[in-house]
Protein backbone atom coordinates (compact mmCIF):
# COMPACT_ATOMS: atom_id res chain seq x y z
CA UNK A 1 0.00 0.00 0.00
CA UNK A 2 2.76 2.44 0.90
CA UNK A 3 4.64 1.65 -2.30
CA UNK A 4 1.53 2.54 -4.31
CA UNK A 5 1.09 5.72 -2.26
CA UNK A 6 4.66 6.75 -2.96
CA UNK A 7 4.30 5.96 -6.68
CA UNK A 8 1.16 8.11 -6.98
CA UNK A 9 2.74 10.89 -4.92
CA UNK A 10 5.88 10.92 -7.12
CA UNK A 11 3.78 10.90 -10.29
CA UNK A 12 1.65 13.79 -9.05
CA UNK A 13 4.76 15.77 -8.10
CA UNK A 14 6.54 15.08 -11.39
CA UNK A 15 3.53 16.05 -13.53
CA UNK A 16 2.67 19.19 -11.56
CA UNK A 17 -0.59 17.91 -10.10
CA UNK A 18 0.31 18.92 -6.54
CA UNK A 19 -0.44 22.32 -5.08
CA UNK A 20 2.61 24.53 -5.74
CA UNK A 21 2.21 26.11 -2.29
CA UNK A 22 2.80 22.73 -0.66
CA UNK A 23 6.57 23.04 -0.95
CA UNK A 24 9.43 20.64 -1.49
CA UNK A 25 10.04 19.88 2.24
CA UNK A 26 6.48 18.57 2.69
CA UNK A 27 6.79 16.46 -0.45
CA UNK A 28 10.00 14.87 0.85
CA UNK A 29 8.50 14.35 4.32
CA UNK A 30 5.51 12.56 2.82
CA UNK A 31 7.75 10.20 0.86
CA UNK A 32 10.10 9.42 3.72
CA UNK A 33 7.46 9.08 6.46
CA UNK A 34 6.40 5.67 5.18
CA UNK A 35 9.79 3.97 4.91
CA UNK A 36 9.79 2.49 8.42
CA UNK A 37 6.34 0.99 8.03
CA UNK A 38 7.25 -0.42 4.62
CA UNK A 39 10.46 -1.96 5.95
CA UNK A 40 8.72 -3.67 8.87
CA UNK A 41 5.93 -4.96 6.66
CA UNK A 42 8.37 -6.35 4.10
CA UNK A 43 10.38 -8.01 6.85
CA UNK A 44 7.21 -9.59 8.25
CA UNK A 45 6.34 -11.38 5.01
CA UNK A 46 8.93 -14.17 5.34
CA UNK A 47 8.03 -14.47 9.02
CA UNK A 48 4.43 -15.16 8.03
CA UNK A 49 5.60 -18.16 6.03
CA UNK A 50 7.24 -19.58 9.14
CA UNK A 51 4.42 -18.70 11.53
CA UNK A 52 1.71 -16.05 11.02
CA UNK A 53 1.95 -15.09 14.68
CA UNK A 54 5.57 -14.02 14.15
CA UNK A 55 4.47 -11.62 11.43
CA UNK A 56 1.81 -10.11 13.68
CA UNK A 57 4.34 -9.68 16.47
CA UNK A 58 6.70 -7.95 14.05
CA UNK A 59 4.01 -5.35 13.36
CA UNK A 60 4.29 -4.22 16.99
CA UNK A 61 7.63 -2.72 16.00
CA UNK A 62 5.99 -0.31 13.51
CA UNK A 63 5.40 2.37 16.16
CA UNK A 64 8.95 2.53 17.53
CA UNK A 65 10.46 2.26 14.03
CA UNK A 66 8.31 5.16 12.84
CA UNK A 67 9.42 7.27 15.78
CA UNK A 68 13.07 6.44 15.19
CA UNK A 69 12.62 7.18 11.50
CA UNK A 70 11.42 10.68 12.37
CA UNK A 71 7.79 10.22 11.43
CA UNK A 72 6.45 11.95 14.55
CA UNK A 73 8.71 14.98 14.85
C-alpha positions in Angstrom: 0.0 0.0 0.0 2.8 2.4 0.9 4.6 1.6 -2.3 1.5 2.5 -4.3 1.1 5.7 -2.3 4.7 6.8 -3.0 4.3 6.0 -6.7 1.2 8.1 -7.0 2.7 10.9 -4.9 5.9 10.9 -7.1 3.8 10.9 -10.3 1.6 13.8 -9.1 4.8 15.8 -8.1 6.5 15.1 -11.4 3.5 16.0 -13.5 2.7 19.2 -11.6 -0.6 17.9 -10.1 0.3 18.9 -6.5 -0.4 22.3 -5.1 2.6 24.5 -5.7 2.2 26.1 -2.3 2.8 22.7 -0.7 6.6 23.0 -0.9 9.4 20.6 -1.5 10.0 19.9 2.2 6.5 18.6 2.7 6.8 16.5 -0.5 10.0 14.9 0.8 8.5 14.3 4.3 5.5 12.6 2.8 7.7 10.2 0.9 10.1 9.4 3.7 7.5 9.1 6.5 6.4 5.7 5.2 9.8 4.0 4.9 9.8 2.5 8.4 6.3 1.0 8.0 7.2 -0.4 4.6 10.5 -2.0 5.9 8.7 -3.7 8.9 5.9 -5.0 6.7 8.4 -6.4 4.1 10.4 -8.0 6.9 7.2 -9.6 8.3 6.3 -11.4 5.0 8.9 -14.2 5.3 8.0 -14.5 9.0 4.4 -15.2 8.0 5.6 -18.2 6.0 7.2 -19.6 9.1 4.4 -18.7 11.5 1.7 -16.1 11.0 1.9 -15.1 14.7 5.6 -14.0 14.1 4.5 -11.6 11.4 1.8 -10.1 13.7 4.3 -9.7 16.5 6.7 -8.0 14.1 4.0 -5.3 13.4 4.3 -4.2 17.0 7.6 -2.7 16.0 6.0 -0.3 13.5 5.4 2.4 16.2 8.9 2.5 17.5 10.5 2.3 14.0 8.3 5.2 12.8 9.4 7.3 15.8 13.1 6.4 15.2 12.6 7.2 11.5 11.4 10.7 12.4 7.8 10.2 11.4 6.5 11.9 14.5 8.7 15.0 14.9 
